[in-house]
Amino acid sequence: MVQVYYVFFQLFVGFILGFGLNKARVLDMRGEKIMTEILLKAVLPFMIISSSQTNFSFEELKGMVAMFAFAAAYYSLALVLSRVSYRQTKTTDDEQRVMTTCTVFQNTGFVGFPLMHALYGDRGLLLAAVFNLAYNCFFYTYGAHIISKKPHFKLSELFSSTVSTASIAAIILFILPWRMPGFVINAVAMIGDMAVPMAMMIMGSQLATVDVRRIFLDWKPYLVSFVRLVLIPAVALLAVWGMGHAISIKPDTMQIMVLMCALPCGSMNVLYAEQYNTAPDLSTRIVTMSTVMMLITLLFWTRIVMYVLGG
């Protein structure tokens, strides 16, 4: 359990560093954008590919299948329930759309990948990549359909993300009876190791420019953040705990399932909301609040899953 505090301390240091660099005017919005592009298009893909070079076993493959099935079930149910529930609130149609996607689609990239790798090593990262495949399948189809208000969606958008392509490649490489030479793996891992500090620095820098007072005056970010960071992980924990009594799954696989459901709202919600002018301001406030609250809730859920699910 002490290792958990070490990991979160490391994440917090990176977060504070990014915050401080922004306040010192070393890292600005342009720098954040460049770092984000590098992280998404180079560093994270290398990190994911590196995770595939562990020893193959049918037990691990079984865990990957279970992870994808769980993620697909989560997104299917969460999308339907959120869409129906938010229609009952006194909000505009655009706000309901943004609240739905922010509730359902979490930050699997910036937060999920670094956290799972830090807590569970390459195996945790590989399972997170499998979960992320389900994320891509639902976000770039139905999720994009909700935000854009378009009647149709393009299946080609599933492969528009470099992270998605790397996730598919990592699964194939894991299954193949071939592993990269040691010097190649070391080079790939060296680049991938930059993901955690880069992600935390970007998030810290982004929060340094936010007017916190404006965020906390609206009830909608509170509601979405509560559902995203408290209610959904609680339901996921109960579901996974029950599933663990029905079928044989490794404790850490079950823990990753729950923690991937406990992540803050994803930044892709903001990007799409801005692109289609669907309540972009509300989307930004929701994602910011959930990111701030994550500093407390993620540590809580990490301790709870390890206590309840073993490990």
N, C-alpha and C positions, 0 to 999 in steps of 0.2 A: 504493500500500500504506500510505503514511503516513496517508491519510484514514481507514483502518480504526481506527488508534490514536486519532485525534481523536474518532471516533464513540463508541468504547468508553470513552474518558475522560469524555465528556459523560454517558453512561449511568451510569458509576460515580459521578460527582458527584451525580446525582439519587438514586442508591441510598444513598450516604453521608448525604445530606441527610435522607432519610426515616428512616434509622437514628438520626441525631442528634436529630431532632424527637421521636421516640418516647422516647428516653432522657431528653430534657428535659421529657417529659410534655406536650408541645404537641400531639402526634398520638397518640391512643389507639385502641383497637379500634373504638369508635363512629365516630371520625373516619375510620378506614380503610374501614369499611363504607359510609359516606356517599360518600367519594371513589371507591370502587369502583363504586357505583351510577351516579354521574355519569359516570365513565369509560366504562362499558359501555353506558349508555343514551343518552348524548349525545355525548361527545367522540369516541370511536372511530367511531361512525356518521358523524359530520361529517368525520372524517379520511378515511374510506373513500370517501364521496361525492365529496370533493374530488379524490381520485385519478382519478376517472372523466373529468375534464375535460381530458385530454390529447388530442392529435390522433389520430383513428382511422386505422388501417391494417390491412390483411388480415394483415400479418406479425405485428402485435401480437395479433390475434385468434387466429392460429395458435398463438402462444405460450400464450395463455390456455387453449385447448383441450388443448394438450400438458400444461399444468400440472394441469388437472383430471384428465386421464387418469392421469398419474403418481401424483397424490395418491390417487385411487380404488384404483389397483393397490397402492399402499403399504399403505393401511388394510386392504384385503382380505387380503393376505398376512400382515401383521403381527398381525392379530387371530387368525387361525387358528394361526400358528406359536407365538405367545405363550401362547394358551390351552392348546395341547397341551403345550408345554414346561413350564409352571409346574405342570401336573398331576403331573409327575414329581418335584417337590420335596416335602420333608417339611414341608408347611404345611397349614393348614386350608383348607376350601373358600372361606371368606370372604377369607382372605389371598390365595389364588390369583386370585380375581376382581379384587381391588384391584390386585395386582401386574400383572395383564394389562392393565387399563385405563390404569394409570399408565405402563406401558411404551409403549403404542400411542399414547395421546392426549396430545399436547404442548401447551405454552402458546402457542397461535397468537395469542391476543389481547394479553395484557399484554406479552409479549416479542416475538413474531413480527412483529406490525404495526409497532410503533415501530422495531424493528431493520431491517426491510426498507425502511421509509421513509427511515431515516437513511442507509442504505448505497446504496440504488438510486433514491431519490426516489419520485415518484408512480407510476411504472411498477412499481417493486418492490412498492409497497403494493397496487396493483391485482392483481398476480399473487398476492400473499399472500392477498388477499380471495378469489380463486378457489380457492386451496388450502384456505382456511377453509370454503368451501362443502362440499367433500368431507368435511372434519372434522365439520361439523354433520350431514351425511347419515349418517355412521357412528356418531358419538357418541350422538346423540339417539335412535338406533334400537337397534343391536346393543350399543353401549357401555352405554347405560342399561339394557338388558335384562340384561347381565351383572351390573352392580352391584346392581340392584333385585331380581334373581332372579325377576322376573315372567315368565310364559310368553309374554306378548305385549307389543308396544310400540305407541305411538301415533304415526302419521305427522305428526299436527298439531304434535308437539313440535319438528319440524324448523324451524318458524317461530316458536318461542317466544322466540328470541333476537333482540334488536334488531340486533346485529352481523350476524347471518345475513340479516336483511331488508335491511340497508344494503348488504351484499355483492351481493345479487341486484340491487338498484336500481342499484348502481355499474356492473355489467356491462351492464345495459339502457341506462343513460345513455351509456356508452362507445360502444355500437353505434349508438345513434341519431345522425342527422346534425344534431344541435343541441347547442349549448353554452350554458351559463349566462352571463349578462352578467358583465363583469369585476368589478363591485362586489359581486355576489352570491358569486362564486367566492372573492374576497378575504375576505369575511365568514365563509364556510364554512371556508376554510383557516385563518383566525385561531383559530377554536374548535378545529379539529382539531390544531393545533400544540401544544395543551396535553397531548396524549396521552402523549408520551414522558416529560416530567418527572413527570406524575402517576403513570404506571405504575411508574416507578423508585422514586418516593417511597413508594408503597404497599408495594412489595416490600421495600424497606429497613426500613420500619416493622414489617412482619410478622416479619422475621427478628430484629429486636431483642428480641422477646419469647420466642424459642425457646431451650429448654434444649439446647444443642448436645451436651453430654455424653451425654444420653439417646439422641440420634439415632445417634451413632456407635458404640453398643454392640450394635446389631442388624445381622446380615448381610444381611437382606432389602433394606433401602434401598441398600446397596452394590451388590447384584446388579442391581436395577432401574435404578439410576442409570448403571451401566456399560453396560447394554444400551441404555438410552435416549440417552445422551450420547456413547457411543463406538462401539458395535457397529452400531447402526442407521445413523448417518451414514456409517460406513465402507462398509457395504453399498450405501447410497443413492448414494454417490460412484462406486462401481464400476458400478452400474446406469446412472447418468446418463452417465458417461464412455462406456460402450458404446453407449448410445442416441445420443449425439452423433456417433458414427461411422456410425450407420445412417441417421439422418434429420438434416435441417438445423434446428438450434435455436440461438438466440442464446446466447452464453456466459453472460451475466448471468441469463438464464432458467434455465439449468442450475444455476448457482450458487444461485439462490433455491430450487430444488427440493431441493437437498442441505441448505441451511441451515434450511429449514422442517422438515426431519427431525432437525435437531441441537438443537432447542429442549428446555428442561427439561419435566418432567411438568406437566400443566395443573392449575390450581386447581379446575376443574370436577370433577375426580376426588374431591377432598376434599368438596366440597359435596354430591355425590350419595352418597358413602360415609356422610356424616353423616346425610343424609336417610333412608337405608334401613338405617342401623346395620350397614354391611358393613365391618368392620375400619376404622373411621374414624381411629383412632389411628395405625395403620400407614400409611394413606394420607397423613396429615399429615406423618409423618416422611419418607416417600419423596419427596414433593413438596418439602419443605424441603431435604433433602440435594441433590436434583438442581438446585435453584435456586442453592445455594451453589457446587456444582461447576461450574455453568454459567459462572461468572465466568472460569474458565480454559478450559473446553472450547470455548465459543463463539468466543472469540478465535482459538483454534487452528484450528478448522474454517473460519473466515472466511478466514484466511490460506491454508489448504490449497486450498480451492475456487478461489480467485483464481489460485493458482499452477498447479493442475492443469487447470482448465477455462478459463483465459484471463481477461483483464480487467485 
